[in-house]
Amino acid sequence: MSAADGPTPAPERRTLRWLLGAQIAIAVLLVVVELVPTLPRLLNPSAAPELDRPTRPGDQTRRYRMDVPTRTGPADMPRRLTAEPVQADGADGLALRGDIAPGDGDRIVAALLEGDPAFVTLDSPGGSVSDALLIGRTVRAEGIATIVRDGAVCMSACPYILAGGVRRTAGDDARIGVHQHSFGESTILPAFLAVEDIQRGQAQVLDHLTEMGIDLRIMGPALATPAAEIYILSQGELRDWNVVTE
């Protein structure tokens, strides 16, 4: 047996172990670097007031938990977006209500095309951005109006459906909110691995809002508000940024 076929000499084994240990240490360090800045938020997701607290200009950030979209509204928010026929002023519409789950876009688009509603009402804490964008584009293409009634919420991804309306209205007691989104398939990857997905998703959002005629000043509070919180748009912002048209 040649020396090349024999067991690895002890000094080389020690070198290999040292290199492996160094790689593990670097990996751990990278994870720590990513996690340390977010630890306070993980331990205490938000110190903002609960969503049922009144807002006023300059005090518009509230705690956001998708499973508790509002403390004052109904507690039976569907876990997937539902589409139920409604009527108002002699016109037929669809009430879209619930979380926007992945895959809801195709199903709701089919309901819009089949039902041919004049308007849709919205009551949703948000969810999948890509599905909301698809629904919003279809709403615009079909010439449908969008409404957020008093007591309803339209938050996170939901405003992208609202933006699709050829006419957009919201009740004085409706709550429309924006914040940062997560993009991509995984929400547990370190941020440096998700940058490409985030940039691509944000570009799609910007293109959508521009196409729908929404003032991009809305992206200021959206980008500045973390995912565990929601920025409730004031009536003045809704009008000034063309989120509502009447």
ZALUM-718262 format. One record per residue: residue in one letter; x, y, z of N, C-alpha, C in turn. Coordinates in steps of 0.2 Angstrom, whole numbers, padded with zeros to 4 digits, always signed. Layout:
N
aXYZXYZXYZ/...
END
This chain:
246
m+0004-0006+0000+0000+0000+0000+0004+0006+0000/s+0003+0011-0005+0007+0017-0005+0005+0022+0001/a+0009+0027+0002+0008+0032+0007+0002+0036+0005/a+0000+0036-0002-0006+0040-0004-0012+0036-0002/d-0012+0030-0001-0018+0026+0000-0019+0025+0008/g-0014+0027+0012-0014+0026+0019-0018+0031+0022/p-0019+0030+0029-0023+0035+0033-0020+0042+0032/t-0025+0047+0033-0022+0054+0033-0018+0055+0039/p-0012+0058+0038-0008+0060+0044-0011+0064+0049/a-0009+0064+0055-0012+0067+0060-0012+0075+0059/p-0006+0078+0057-0006+0085+0056-0011+0087+0051/e-0012+0083+0045-0017+0085+0040-0024+0085+0043/r-0026+0080+0047-0032+0079+0050-0034+0085+0055/r-0029+0087+0058-0030+0093+0062-0031+0099+0058/t-0028+0100+0052-0029+0106+0048-0036+0106+0045/l-0038+0100+0043-0045+0099+0040-0050+0101+0046/r-0049+0098+0052-0054+0100+0057-0054+0107+0059/w-0048+0111+0058-0047+0118+0059-0051+0122+0054/l-0050+0119+0048-0054+0123+0042-0061+0122+0043/l-0063+0116+0045-0071+0115+0045-0073+0119+0051/g-0070+0119+0057-0072+0123+0062-0072+0131+0061/a-0067+0133+0057-0067+0140+0054-0073+0142+0050/q-0075+0137+0046-0081+0138+0041-0087+0138+0045/i-0088+0134+0050-0094+0134+0055-0094+0141+0059/a-0088+0143+0061-0088+0149+0065-0090+0155+0061/i-0088+0155+0054-0090+0160+0050-0097+0160+0049/a-0100+0154+0047-0107+0154+0046-0111+0156+0052/v-0109+0154+0058-0112+0156+0064-0112+0164+0065/l-0106+0167+0064-0105+0174+0064-0110+0178+0059/l-0111+0175+0053-0115+0178+0048-0122+0178+0051/v-0124+0173+0054-0131+0172+0056-0132+0177+0062/v-0127+0177+0067-0128+0182+0072-0128+0189+0070/v-0124+0191+0065-0124+0198+0062-0131+0199+0060/e-0134+0194+0056-0141+0196+0054-0146+0196+0059/l-0145+0192+0065-0151+0191+0070-0150+0197+0075/v-0144+0199+0077-0143+0203+0083-0148+0210+0082/p-0147+0213+0076-0151+0219+0075-0159+0218+0076/t-0161+0212+0074-0168+0211+0074-0171+0207+0081/l-0166+0206+0085-0168+0202+0092-0173+0207+0096/p-0172+0213+0097-0177+0217+0100-0184+0216+0097/r-0184+0216+0091-0191+0216+0087-0194+0209+0088/l-0189+0204+0088-0192+0197+0089-0195+0196+0096/l-0191+0199+0101-0194+0198+0108-0200+0202+0109/n-0200+0208+0106-0205+0213+0107-0207+0216+0100/p-0212+0212+0096-0213+0214+0090-0215+0221+0088/s-0219+0224+0093-0221+0231+0092-0223+0234+0099/a-0221+0240+0100-0223+0244+0106-0229+0249+0104/a-0231+0249+0097-0236+0253+0095-0243+0251+0098/p-0247+0256+0099-0254+0255+0102-0258+0250+0097/e-0263+0247+0101-0267+0242+0097-0271+0245+0091/l-0273+0241+0087-0276+0244+0081-0283+0248+0082/d-0286+0246+0088-0292+0249+0089-0292+0256+0092/r-0286+0258+0093-0285+0265+0096-0285+0270+0091/p-0289+0276+0092-0290+0281+0087-0283+0284+0084/t-0283+0286+0078-0277+0289+0075-0278+0297+0074/r-0273+0300+0074-0273+0307+0072-0267+0309+0068/p-0267+0314+0064-0261+0315+0060-0254+0316+0065/g-0249+0312+0063-0243+0312+0066-0243+0306+0071/d-0249+0303+0072-0250+0297+0077-0254+0292+0073/q-0251+0289+0068-0255+0284+0064-0252+0277+0063/t-0247+0276+0067-0244+0269+0067-0247+0265+0073/r-0249+0259+0071-0253+0254+0076-0250+0247+0075/r-0251+0243+0080-0249+0236+0080-0252+0233+0075/y-0249+0228+0071-0252+0224+0066-0251+0217+0067/r-0256+0213+0068-0256+0206+0068-0262+0204+0063/m-0260+0200+0058-0264+0198+0053-0270+0194+0056/d-0269+0190+0061-0274+0186+0064-0279+0190+0068/v-0277+0197+0069-0282+0201+0073-0282+0208+0069/p-0285+0208+0063-0285+0214+0059-0288+0220+0062/t-0293+0219+0067-0296+0224+0070-0300+0222+0076/r-0299+0226+0082-0302+0224+0088-0310+0226+0088/t-0312+0230+0084-0319+0233+0084-0323+0230+0079/g-0320+0226+0074-0324+0223+0068-0326+0216+0070/p-0329+0212+0065-0330+0205+0067-0324+0201+0068/a-0325+0196+0072-0319+0191+0073-0319+0185+0069/d-0323+0185+0064-0323+0179+0059-0320+0180+0053/m-0315+0184+0052-0311+0186+0046-0309+0179+0043/p-0312+0178+0037-0310+0171+0033-0302+0171+0032/r-0300+0165+0032-0292+0164+0031-0290+0164+0024/r-0295+0164+0020-0294+0165+0012-0299+0170+0010/l-0298+0173+0004-0302+0179+0002-0308+0176-0001/t-0314+0178+0001-0320+0176-0001-0323+0181-0006/a-0328+0179-0010-0331+0183-0015-0339+0182-0015/e-0342+0186-0012-0350+0185-0011-0353+0191-0014/p-0359+0189-0018-0363+0194-0022-0366+0199-0017/v-0366+0205-0019-0369+0210-0015-0373+0215-0020/q-0377+0219-0018-0380+0224-0022-0380+0231-0018/a-0380+0236-0022-0380+0243-0019-0382+0248-0025/d-0388+0252-0023-0390+0257-0028-0392+0253-0035/g-0395+0247-0034-0397+0244-0040-0392+0240-0044/a-0385+0241-0042-0380+0238-0046-0377+0231-0042/d-0375+0227-0046-0372+0221-0043-0365+0221-0042/g-0363+0219-0036-0356+0219-0035-0354+0212-0031/l-0347+0212-0029-0344+0207-0025-0341+0209-0019/a-0342+0206-0014-0339+0208-0007-0333+0203-0007/l-0327+0206-0007-0321+0202-0006-0319+0203+0001/r-0318+0198+0005-0317+0198+0012-0313+0192+0014/g-0308+0194+0019-0303+0189+0021-0296+0190+0020/d-0292+0185+0022-0285+0186+0021-0284+0184+0013/i-0278+0187+0010-0277+0186+0003-0271+0180+0004/a-0273+0174+0003-0269+0168+0003-0266+0167-0004/p-0260+0164-0004-0257+0162-0010-0261+0158-0014/g-0262+0160-0020-0267+0156-0025-0274+0159-0025/d-0275+0164-0021-0282+0167-0021-0283+0171-0027/g-0277+0174-0030-0278+0178-0036-0282+0175-0042/d-0280+0169-0044-0283+0166-0049-0290+0164-0048/r-0292+0162-0042-0299+0161-0040-0303+0167-0040/i-0300+0172-0037-0304+0179-0037-0305+0182-0044/v-0300+0181-0048-0300+0184-0055-0306+0180-0059/a-0306+0174-0058-0311+0170-0061-0318+0172-0059/a-0319+0173-0052-0325+0176-0050-0327+0183-0053/l-0322+0187-0053-0323+0194-0056-0325+0193-0064/l-0322+0189-0067-0324+0188-0074-0331+0185-0075/e-0332+0180-0071-0339+0177-0072-0344+0181-0069/g-0343+0185-0064-0349+0189-0061-0350+0195-0064/d-0345+0198-0067-0345+0205-0071-0348+0210-0066/p-0345+0211-0060-0348+0216-0055-0346+0223-0057/a-0351+0227-0055-0349+0234-0056-0345+0237-0051/f-0344+0234-0045-0340+0236-0040-0338+0230-0035/v-0333+0231-0031-0331+0226-0026-0330+0230-0020/t-0332+0227-0014-0331+0230-0008-0325+0226-0005/l-0321+0229-0001-0315+0226+0002-0315+0226+0010/d-0313+0221+0013-0313+0220+0020-0307+0215+0021/s-0301+0217+0021-0296+0212+0021-0290+0215+0025/p-0286+0211+0029-0280+0213+0033-0274+0212+0028/g-0275+0209+0022-0269+0209+0017-0267+0201+0017/g-0261+0201+0014-0258+0194+0013-0253+0194+0007/s-0255+0190+0003-0250+0189-0003-0250+0195-0008/v-0244+0198-0008-0244+0204-0013-0245+0202-0020/s-0242+0197-0022-0243+0195-0029-0250+0194-0031/d-0254+0190-0027-0261+0189-0028-0265+0195-0028/a-0263+0200-0023-0267+0206-0023-0265+0210-0029/l-0259+0210-0032-0258+0214-0038-0262+0211-0044/l-0262+0205-0044-0266+0201-0050-0273+0203-0050/i-0276+0203-0044-0283+0205-0043-0284+0213-0045/g-0279+0217-0042-0280+0224-0044-0280+0225-0051/r-0275+0222-0054-0275+0223-0062-0281+0221-0065/t-0284+0216-0063-0290+0213-0066-0296+0218-0065/v-0296+0220-0059-0301+0225-0057-0301+0231-0062/r-0295+0234-0063-0294+0240-0067-0296+0238-0075/a-0294+0232-0077-0295+0230-0084-0302+0229-0085/e-0306+0227-0080-0313+0226-0081-0318+0232-0079/g-0314+0238-0077-0318+0244-0076-0322+0243-0070/i-0320+0240-0065-0324+0239-0058-0322+0245-0053/a-0327+0247-0050-0325+0252-0044-0324+0248-0038/t-0320+0251-0033-0318+0248-0027-0321+0252-0021/i-0323+0249-0016-0326+0252-0010-0323+0249-0004/v-0321+0253+0001-0320+0251+0008-0325+0254+0013/r-0329+0250+0015-0335+0253+0019-0333+0255+0026/d-0337+0259+0029-0336+0260+0036-0336+0254+0040/g-0331+0254+0045-0330+0248+0049-0325+0242+0046/a-0324+0243+0039-0320+0238+0036-0312+0240+0036/v-0308+0235+0035-0301+0236+0035-0298+0235+0028/c-0293+0238+0025-0290+0236+0019-0282+0238+0021/m-0278+0233+0022-0272+0234+0025-0267+0229+0021/s-0260+0231+0022-0255+0228+0019-0255+0227+0012/a-0257+0221+0009-0257+0220+0002-0264+0222-0001/c-0269+0223+0003-0276+0225+0001-0276+0231-0003/p-0273+0237-0001-0273+0243-0005-0271+0242-0012/y-0268+0237-0014-0266+0236-0021-0272+0234-0025/i-0277+0230-0022-0283+0229-0025-0287+0235-0025/l-0288+0239-0020-0291+0245-0019-0289+0250-0025/a-0282+0250-0026-0280+0255-0031-0282+0253-0038/g-0284+0247-0039-0286+0245-0046-0293+0248-0048/g-0297+0250-0043-0304+0253-0045-0303+0259-0050/v-0308+0259-0054-0309+0265-0059-0311+0271-0055/r-0315+0269-0050-0317+0274-0045-0316+0271-0038/r-0314+0275-0033-0311+0272-0027-0314+0276-0021/t-0318+0273-0017-0321+0276-0011-0319+0273-0005/a-0320+0277+0001-0318+0274+0008-0323+0277+0013/g-0326+0274+0017-0330+0277+0022-0325+0281+0027/d-0328+0285+0031-0324+0289+0036-0321+0285+0041/d-0325+0279+0043-0323+0275+0048-0319+0269+0045/a-0318+0268+0039-0314+0263+0036-0306+0264+0038/r-0303+0259+0038-0295+0259+0040-0291+0256+0034/i-0287+0260+0031-0283+0258+0026-0276+0259+0028/g-0272+0254+0028-0265+0254+0030-0260+0251+0026/v-0254+0254+0027-0248+0251+0023-0242+0250+0027/h-0238+0246+0025-0231+0244+0029-0227+0240+0024/q-0221+0238+0027-0216+0234+0023-0219+0227+0021/h-0217+0225+0016-0219+0218+0014-0213+0213+0014/s-0215+0207+0014-0210+0201+0013-0211+0199+0006/f-0206+0197+0002-0206+0195-0004-0202+0188-0005/g-0204+0184-0009-0200+0178-0010-0204+0172-0007/e-0201+0166-0008-0204+0160-0005-0203+0159+0002/s-0197+0161+0004-0195+0160+0011-0195+0166+0015/t-0197+0166+0021-0197+0172+0026-0192+0171+0031/i-0188+0165+0031-0183+0164+0036-0176+0165+0034/l-0175+0166+0027-0168+0167+0024-0165+0173+0027/p-0158+0174+0028-0155+0180+0030-0157+0185+0025/a-0157+0191+0027-0159+0197+0023-0154+0197+0016/f-0148+0196+0017-0143+0197+0012-0145+0192+0006/l-0148+0186+0008-0150+0181+0003-0157+0183-0001/a-0160+0188+0002-0167+0189+0000-0167+0196-0004/v-0162+0199-0005-0162+0206-0008-0165+0206-0015/e-0163+0201-0019-0165+0201-0026-0173+0200-0026/d-0176+0196-0022-0183+0195-0021-0186+0201-0019/i-0183+0205-0014-0186+0211-0011-0186+0216-0017/q-0181+0217-0020-0180+0222-0025-0185+0221-0031/r-0186+0215-0033-0190+0213-0039-0198+0214-0036/g-0199+0212-0030-0206+0213-0028-0208+0220-0027/q-0203+0224-0025-0204+0231-0024-0205+0235-0030/a-0201+0233-0035-0202+0236-0042-0209+0234-0045/q-0212+0228-0044-0218+0227-0046-0224+0231-0043/v-0223+0232-0036-0227+0237-0032-0227+0244-0035/l-0221+0246-0036-0221+0253-0039-0224+0254-0046/d-0222+0249-0050-0225+0249-0057-0233+0249-0056/h-0236+0245-0052-0243+0244-0051-0246+0251-0049/l-0243+0254-0043-0246+0260-0041-0245+0266-0046/t-0240+0266-0050-0239+0271-0055-0245+0270-0060/e-0246+0264-0063-0250+0262-0068-0258+0264-0065/m-0259+0263-0059-0266+0264-0056-0267+0272-0055/g-0262+0276-0055-0262+0283-0054-0262+0285-0047/i-0258+0281-0043-0258+0282-0036-0251+0286-0035/d-0252+0292-0031-0246+0296-0029-0241+0292-0025/l-0235+0291-0028-0229+0287-0025-0227+0290-0018/r-0230+0295-0016-0228+0298-0009-0231+0293-0004/i-0235+0288-0006-0238+0283-0001-0232+0278+0001/m-0227+0278-0003-0222+0273-0002-0217+0275+0004/g-0218+0282+0006-0214+0284+0011-0216+0281+0018/p-0222+0281+0020-0224+0277+0026-0224+0270+0025/a-0225+0268+0019-0225+0260+0018-0218+0257+0019/l-0213+0261+0017-0206+0258+0017-0204+0259+0024/a-0206+0264+0028-0204+0266+0034-0207+0262+0040/t-0212+0259+0039-0216+0255+0044-0215+0248+0044/p-0212+0245+0049-0210+0238+0049-0216+0233+0049/a-0215+0227+0047-0221+0222+0045-0225+0221+0052/a-0222+0222+0058-0226+0221+0064-0231+0227+0065/e-0230+0232+0061-0234+0238+0063-0238+0240+0056/i-0243+0244+0057-0246+0247+0051-0247+0254+0051/y-0247+0258+0046-0247+0265+0046-0254+0266+0043/i-0259+0269+0047-0266+0270+0045-0266+0277+0041/l-0268+0277+0035-0268+0283+0031-0274+0287+0033/s-0272+0294+0034-0277+0299+0035-0282+0300+0030/q-0288+0303+0031-0292+0305+0026-0289+0310+0021/g-0285+0314+0023-0281+0319+0019-0276+0316+0015/e-0272+0311+0017-0268+0307+0013-0271+0303+0008/l-0277+0300+0010-0281+0296+0005-0283+0300-0001/r-0285+0306+0000-0287+0311-0005-0281+0314-0009/d-0276+0316-0005-0270+0319-0008-0266+0315-0012/w-0266+0308-0010-0262+0303-0014-0266+0299-0019/n-0272+0302-0020-0276+0299-0025-0278+0291-0024/v-0278+0289-0017-0280+0283-0016-0287+0282-0016/v-0291+0287-0015-0298+0287-0016-0299+0293-0021/t-0304+0292-0025-0306+0297-0030-0312+0301-0029/e-0316+0299-0024-0322+0302-0023-0324+0301-0015/
END
